[in-house]
Amino acid sequence: MKTIKSIFISILFIPVLAFAHEPAALPNAGLTPESAFYFVDKLGEALREFFTFNPEAKAHLQIDFAAERIAEIKIILETKGVNAKGLEVAQSRLQANIAKAAGIIEGEKSKGKDVSELAKSISEDFDTNKEALKQAFKDQERALEAKEDELKAKIREARRAGDTAQVEALVKELGEIKAQKELLELKEEEQEEALEQEEEKIEREMDKKEDAEKAIKEAEEEKQELLGVVVMDGNGGDDMTGIVVMDGSGSDDLSQIFTKFDRLLAQAKELFAKENYVGAKQLAKQAEKSLDAVEDAIEDLEKAKEEEKELKKEQEEQTKEGAEKEAERLENGQRQKEAEKQQGEAEEQGSEAVGR
């Protein structure tokens, strides 16, 4: 009880009037929805909201809270996994924080105020947090993939040892890990879609020029991220220029997809230079959307390579196991021949002794 009281008192003295906001690393998650004392965290945030009077400060406060939610999501994924009950709580509260920020901006606009600068600031600040959220899911995905590889190696060892019970237990565990990966992907997609809806409300209030600038920037960053995953000229370890990408209307290889992207983005920049900011944003969004097919192709290739790698490893192990069995068979055969030879010699010696 003393612990709760001390936490409650400390909450009351949290500074709530100054919000010189600067995008930064995620805050300490502190209490998470998995904790029995999480209600203290919610109470503290409610008090901070109550004692914050400036609308701009209130909007920025929700982005601060959103950063805390993302920190909670990161910790929950790392310590409890995607099946943790607290994960849905943190995700739901994250969406609520962004919705509140958007609501504050829309409310100020309805009063006749110019909210373009506020909307821009909120949008930029949350972009940093959104990248941290994306990274949290990616880190968990990699952790699950590492666990998959570990289990597959153990399954191969158990099969070589002929331990059927162990193989069954490991295969079951592997199935659970794969199910967790699928659930993780689903939760990430749902979170992304939900946040995009609220972000759209904020971005609608931005200055059209700034909005178009942001769309062009995001499209360029998306391309650079994909180029960082694969070497397009074939000089690196992965040459994907021959991969066929289905885009819904037909098929193109990766070079054609990127050519299409460059064309759309160039057109967007041309419209931007002519101060057609609405058209520039639309084309930039189209350019970014065209890269979805590339991302899907990269994922498909990575899966295919992993399956090919596993198949090759299994074949090598089967060959090795077959060679070992053949060597053992030959050795047993040689031993049997020597034993028969010795038995024959012994019988011959016995016959000679009887003849004497």
Backbone torsions as a table, in degrees:
resi	resn	phi	psi	omega
1	MET	NA	-39.1	178.7
2	LYS	-62.5	-37.4	179.7
3	THR	-62.4	-46.3	-179.8
4	ILE	-62.8	-41.1	-178.4
5	LYS	-63.8	-42.6	-179.1
6	SER	-66.1	-38.4	177.7
7	ILE	-64.1	-43.0	-178.5
8	PHE	-62.1	-42.6	179.9
9	ILE	-64.4	-41.3	-179.5
10	SER	-63.8	-33.2	180.0
11	ILE	-62.6	-38.6	-176.2
12	LEU	-64.0	-23.3	-176.5
13	PHE	-102.7	12.2	175.9
14	ILE	-69.8	128.6	178.6
15	PRO	-61.9	130.8	-176.7
16	VAL	-128.5	1.7	-174.0
17	LEU	-98.8	-24.1	-176.4
18	ALA	-108.3	124.8	-178.8
19	PHE	-134.9	60.6	172.2
20	ALA	-73.0	100.2	-166.8
21	HIS	-91.7	130.0	178.1
22	GLU	-137.8	122.6	179.2
23	PRO	-52.7	131.4	-176.6
24	ALA	-144.8	-176.5	178.7
25	ALA	-68.6	164.4	-179.4
26	LEU	-61.9	143.2	177.4
27	PRO	-74.2	171.6	174.7
28	ASN	-65.3	131.4	-176.4
29	ALA	-63.9	-30.7	-177.8
30	GLY	62.0	-134.2	178.2
31	LEU	-72.9	140.5	178.0
32	THR	-116.7	166.5	179.3
33	PRO	-58.7	-14.6	178.2
34	GLU	-77.4	-14.7	-177.2
35	SER	-86.1	144.5	177.1
36	ALA	-68.9	-18.7	-178.3
37	PHE	-100.1	16.0	-177.2
38	TYR	-62.3	-25.6	179.2
39	PHE	-60.6	-27.7	178.1
40	VAL	-65.2	-40.1	178.0
41	ASP	-62.4	-44.3	179.9
42	LYS	-65.0	-39.2	178.6
43	LEU	-64.2	-42.5	179.8
44	GLY	-60.3	-42.3	179.9
45	GLU	-67.6	-37.4	178.7
46	ALA	-63.0	-39.0	178.6
47	LEU	-67.6	-40.2	179.3
48	ARG	-64.3	-39.2	176.6
49	GLU	-63.9	-42.2	-176.4
50	PHE	-63.4	-37.8	-176.7
51	PHE	-93.3	10.6	174.9
52	THR	-107.6	120.2	-171.4
53	PHE	-107.0	-30.9	-178.6
54	ASN	-73.4	127.3	-177.9
55	PRO	-57.1	-40.6	179.3
56	GLU	-63.8	-42.9	177.9
57	ALA	-62.9	-38.2	178.4
58	LYS	-62.3	-42.4	-179.8
59	ALA	-65.0	-44.2	179.0
60	HIS	-66.4	-32.7	178.3
61	LEU	-61.8	-38.4	178.7
62	GLN	-65.0	-33.3	176.9
63	ILE	-70.7	-35.7	174.1
64	ASP	-61.8	-43.8	177.9
65	PHE	-63.2	-39.3	179.1
66	ALA	-60.3	-39.7	178.4
67	ALA	-62.6	-39.1	177.4
68	GLU	-65.0	-38.8	177.6
69	ARG	-61.6	-42.1	-179.2
70	ILE	-65.8	-38.6	176.3
71	ALA	-62.3	-38.7	177.4
72	GLU	-64.4	-44.8	179.1
73	ILE	-58.7	-43.8	-179.5
74	LYS	-60.2	-47.8	-179.5
75	ILE	-64.7	-42.9	-179.4
76	ILE	-62.2	-44.4	178.9
77	LEU	-61.5	-40.6	-177.3
78	GLU	-71.5	-36.7	-173.2
79	THR	-101.7	-33.7	-175.3
80	LYS	-112.5	-24.2	-179.5
81	GLY	91.3	174.8	-173.6
82	VAL	-70.1	-18.4	-179.7
83	ASN	-84.8	-3.6	-177.6
84	ALA	-63.0	136.4	-179.4
85	LYS	-64.3	-34.4	-177.7
86	GLY	-66.3	-19.0	-178.3
87	LEU	-63.9	-44.0	179.7
88	GLU	-64.5	-35.9	178.5
89	VAL	-63.4	-47.7	-179.2
90	ALA	-64.0	-40.8	179.7
91	GLN	-66.3	-41.0	179.9
92	SER	-64.7	-41.7	179.7
93	ARG	-69.3	-33.2	177.0
94	LEU	-61.4	-47.9	178.6
95	GLN	-60.5	-39.7	-179.7
96	ALA	-64.6	-38.9	178.7
97	ASN	-61.2	-45.0	179.8
98	ILE	-68.3	-37.8	178.4
99	ALA	-63.3	-38.4	178.3
100	LYS	-65.9	-42.1	178.9
101	ALA	-60.8	-45.0	179.2
102	ALA	-63.7	-38.9	-179.9
103	GLY	-64.4	-38.2	179.0
104	ILE	-64.4	-43.4	179.8
105	ILE	-63.3	-45.6	179.3
106	GLU	-64.4	-35.8	179.0
107	GLY	-65.3	-41.6	178.7
108	GLU	-66.8	-36.4	178.6
109	LYS	-65.8	-38.3	-179.3
110	SER	-64.4	-18.9	177.1
111	LYS	-86.9	0.9	178.6
112	GLY	91.1	10.9	-178.7
113	LYS	-87.8	151.5	174.9
114	ASP	-81.3	111.3	-175.4
115	VAL	-108.5	11.6	-175.3
116	SER	-61.9	-41.7	-179.8
117	GLU	-68.4	-41.4	178.2
118	LEU	-62.9	-44.9	-180.0
119	ALA	-61.4	-40.8	179.1
120	LYS	-63.6	-45.4	-179.3
121	SER	-62.2	-45.9	-180.0
122	ILE	-63.3	-43.4	-178.8
123	SER	-62.8	-44.4	-179.5
124	GLU	-65.3	-42.0	-179.7
125	ASP	-63.9	-41.5	-178.4
126	PHE	-72.4	-26.2	177.0
127	ASP	-56.2	-41.8	178.5
128	THR	-63.2	-44.8	179.2
129	ASN	-63.9	-37.9	-178.2
130	LYS	-63.5	-37.1	177.4
131	GLU	-64.7	-38.4	178.0
132	ALA	-65.3	-37.6	177.6
133	LEU	-64.6	-45.2	178.6
134	LYS	-59.9	-41.5	-179.6
135	GLN	-66.7	-35.5	179.6
136	ALA	-62.1	-43.4	178.0
137	PHE	-67.8	-38.4	-179.8
138	LYS	-65.2	-41.5	178.8
139	ASP	-62.1	-41.2	179.1
140	GLN	-67.0	-37.9	177.7
141	GLU	-61.6	-43.4	178.5
142	ARG	-64.3	-37.9	178.5
143	ALA	-63.7	-41.4	178.3
144	LEU	-67.3	-38.0	178.1
145	GLU	-64.8	-38.7	177.5
146	ALA	-64.3	-39.3	177.7
147	LYS	-65.8	-38.8	176.6
148	GLU	-58.3	-49.7	-179.3
149	ASP	-60.0	-40.4	179.9
150	GLU	-63.9	-44.1	-179.7
151	LEU	-66.7	-39.5	178.8
152	LYS	-62.4	-39.0	178.0
153	ALA	-65.3	-40.6	179.4
154	LYS	-66.9	-36.6	178.5
155	ILE	-63.4	-42.8	178.7
156	ARG	-62.7	-40.7	179.4
157	GLU	-65.3	-42.2	-179.6
158	ALA	-65.1	-37.8	178.1
159	ARG	-65.8	-40.5	178.6
160	ARG	-63.7	-36.4	-179.7
161	ALA	-79.2	-9.8	-179.9
162	GLY	74.8	20.5	-179.1
163	ASP	-88.0	89.0	-176.4
164	THR	-62.7	-41.7	-178.9
165	ALA	-63.1	-42.4	179.4
166	GLN	-65.7	-39.7	178.7
167	VAL	-60.6	-45.8	-179.3
168	GLU	-61.8	-42.3	-179.5
169	ALA	-65.4	-41.6	-179.4
170	LEU	-69.6	-37.9	178.2
171	VAL	-64.2	-39.6	177.2
172	LYS	-62.8	-43.7	178.9
173	GLU	-64.4	-38.4	178.3
174	LEU	-63.4	-39.5	177.8
175	GLY	-62.1	-38.0	178.8
176	GLU	-66.8	-38.5	178.6
177	ILE	-65.4	-41.6	178.0
178	LYS	-63.6	-38.5	178.1
179	ALA	-65.0	-37.9	177.6
180	GLN	-64.6	-38.6	178.0
181	LYS	-62.8	-42.9	179.3
182	GLU	-64.6	-42.1	179.0
183	LEU	-65.8	-39.2	178.8
184	LEU	-60.8	-45.2	179.1
185	GLU	-63.1	-41.4	179.5
186	LEU	-63.6	-45.6	-179.9
187	LYS	-64.7	-37.7	178.6
188	GLU	-64.4	-43.9	179.7
189	GLU	-63.9	-44.0	179.5
190	GLU	-62.6	-41.8	179.5
191	GLN	-63.9	-43.9	-179.1
192	GLU	-62.2	-44.6	179.9
193	GLU	-64.1	-41.9	-179.2
194	ALA	-65.0	-42.4	-179.6
195	LEU	-69.3	-36.0	179.8
196	GLU	-61.0	-37.3	179.6
197	GLN	-62.0	-41.7	179.5
198	GLU	-74.2	-36.7	178.7
199	GLU	-63.2	-36.5	178.8
200	GLU	-58.6	-39.2	179.4
201	LYS	-63.0	-39.6	179.8
202	ILE	-70.1	-45.2	-176.3
203	GLU	-66.2	-27.4	178.3
204	ARG	-63.0	-25.0	-178.3
205	GLU	-91.5	-4.3	178.3
206	MET	-74.2	157.3	172.7
207	ASP	-58.6	135.8	-175.7
208	LYS	-57.4	-36.7	178.6
209	LYS	-64.9	-47.1	179.7
210	GLU	-65.5	-36.8	178.8
211	ASP	-62.9	-43.3	178.8
212	ALA	-66.7	-40.0	178.1
213	GLU	-59.4	-43.1	-179.7
214	LYS	-64.5	-42.1	-179.9
215	ALA	-62.6	-42.3	178.7
216	ILE	-65.3	-42.6	179.6
217	LYS	-62.4	-44.5	-179.3
218	GLU	-64.1	-38.5	178.1
219	ALA	-64.0	-43.7	179.3
220	GLU	-64.4	-39.8	179.4
221	GLU	-66.4	-37.6	178.4
222	GLU	-62.4	-41.8	178.5
223	LYS	-64.4	-45.4	-179.4
224	GLN	-62.2	-36.6	178.9
225	GLU	-64.8	-42.4	179.6
226	LEU	-69.0	-38.1	178.3
227	LEU	-66.3	-26.5	177.2
228	GLY	-73.3	-19.2	-179.0
229	VAL	-84.5	-36.2	-174.9
230	VAL	-134.9	144.9	177.8
231	VAL	-90.0	114.5	-172.5
232	MET	-79.2	-21.3	-175.8
233	ASP	-91.1	-2.5	176.4
234	GLY	82.3	3.4	-178.8
235	ASN	-84.1	-14.8	180.0
236	GLY	-94.5	-158.3	-177.3
237	GLY	-75.6	-26.8	-175.5
238	ASP	-121.2	117.3	175.8
239	ASP	-106.8	109.5	-176.0
240	MET	-110.5	12.4	-175.3
241	THR	-65.8	-17.6	-179.4
242	GLY	-96.2	-0.3	-178.9
243	ILE	-71.4	135.0	177.8
244	VAL	-90.0	131.1	-178.7
245	VAL	-114.2	125.0	177.0
246	MET	-89.3	123.8	-178.1
247	ASP	-113.4	11.8	177.3
248	GLY	97.8	-29.1	-179.2
249	SER	-109.4	-2.3	-176.3
250	GLY	160.2	-146.7	178.9
251	SER	-142.0	146.0	177.5
252	ASP	-140.6	155.4	170.7
253	ASP	-84.9	174.1	-173.6
254	LEU	-62.0	-38.9	-178.9
255	SER	-61.0	-37.2	179.0
256	GLN	-68.9	-37.5	178.2
257	ILE	-63.3	-44.4	-179.7
258	PHE	-68.7	-31.9	175.6
259	THR	-63.9	-42.3	177.6
260	LYS	-62.2	-42.9	178.6
261	PHE	-59.5	-49.3	-178.1
262	ASP	-59.8	-38.3	-179.7
263	ARG	-65.8	-46.4	-179.8
264	LEU	-63.8	-41.4	-179.2
265	LEU	-68.9	-37.3	177.4
266	ALA	-62.5	-40.4	178.0
267	GLN	-65.4	-38.3	178.5
268	ALA	-62.3	-42.3	-179.8
269	LYS	-68.2	-34.0	177.1
270	GLU	-64.0	-44.9	178.4
271	LEU	-65.1	-36.5	178.9
272	PHE	-62.8	-42.9	179.2
273	ALA	-62.8	-28.5	179.6
274	LYS	-90.0	7.5	178.2
275	GLU	67.5	22.5	172.7
276	ASN	-93.4	78.0	-171.0
277	TYR	-72.4	-32.9	178.7
278	VAL	-65.2	-47.8	178.6
279	GLY	-64.1	-37.5	179.4
280	ALA	-62.8	-42.5	179.4
281	LYS	-64.5	-44.0	-178.8
282	GLN	-59.9	-44.5	-179.6
283	LEU	-69.0	-36.8	178.0
284	ALA	-63.9	-40.1	177.7
285	LYS	-65.5	-39.4	177.1
286	GLN	-62.9	-41.3	179.4
287	ALA	-61.6	-45.8	-179.9
288	GLU	-64.6	-39.5	179.8
289	LYS	-64.3	-32.4	-178.7
290	SER	-64.7	-20.0	-179.0
291	LEU	-82.6	-8.4	178.5
292	ASP	-58.4	-38.5	-179.5
293	ALA	-64.4	-35.1	179.1
294	VAL	-67.0	-44.4	179.8
295	GLU	-61.2	-41.9	178.1
296	ASP	-63.5	-39.7	-179.2
297	ALA	-66.1	-38.9	178.6
298	ILE	-63.5	-43.5	179.0
299	GLU	-63.2	-42.6	179.5
300	ASP	-62.9	-41.4	-179.6
301	LEU	-65.8	-41.7	179.5
302	GLU	-61.6	-41.2	178.0
303	LYS	-65.2	-42.4	-179.6
304	ALA	-63.5	-41.2	179.4
305	LYS	-65.7	-39.6	179.3
306	GLU	-65.3	-42.2	178.2
307	GLU	-64.5	-40.7	178.9
308	GLU	-64.6	-39.6	179.1
309	LYS	-64.2	-42.9	179.6
310	GLU	-66.1	-41.8	179.5
311	LEU	-62.4	-43.3	179.6
312	LYS	-62.6	-41.2	-179.8
313	LYS	-65.8	-41.4	178.4
314	GLU	-63.8	-41.4	178.7
315	GLN	-63.6	-42.0	178.0
316	GLU	-62.3	-41.7	-179.6
317	GLU	-68.9	-38.0	176.9
318	GLN	-64.6	-41.7	177.9
319	THR	-62.9	-43.9	179.2
320	LYS	-63.4	-44.0	179.5
321	GLU	-63.4	-39.9	178.8
322	GLY	-65.5	-39.6	178.9
323	ALA	-64.7	-40.8	179.0
324	GLU	-64.2	-41.6	179.0
325	LYS	-65.9	-39.0	178.9
326	GLU	-65.8	-41.3	178.0
327	ALA	-63.4	-40.1	178.9
328	GLU	-65.8	-39.6	178.8
329	ARG	-63.7	-44.3	179.1
330	LEU	-64.2	-40.2	179.8
331	GLU	-65.1	-42.7	178.2
332	ASN	-64.1	-38.6	178.4
333	GLY	-63.8	-41.8	179.0
334	GLN	-64.3	-41.3	178.7
335	ARG	-63.1	-41.0	179.7
336	GLN	-63.7	-41.2	178.4
337	LYS	-62.5	-43.0	179.3
338	GLU	-64.7	-39.0	179.2
339	ALA	-65.4	-41.7	178.5
340	GLU	-64.3	-38.9	179.4
341	LYS	-64.5	-45.5	179.6
342	GLN	-63.2	-39.7	178.9
343	GLN	-64.7	-40.2	178.5
344	GLY	-63.9	-43.0	178.7
345	GLU	-62.9	-40.7	179.8
346	ALA	-64.2	-42.0	179.0
347	GLU	-64.9	-39.6	179.2
348	GLU	-63.5	-44.7	178.9
349	GLN	-62.6	-37.2	179.1
350	GLY	-65.7	-39.8	179.8
351	SER	-64.1	-41.7	179.3
352	GLU	-63.2	-40.0	-179.2
353	ALA	-66.3	-38.0	179.4
354	VAL	-68.2	-35.8	-179.6
355	GLY	-65.8	-32.3	179.4
356	ARG	-68.6	NA	NA
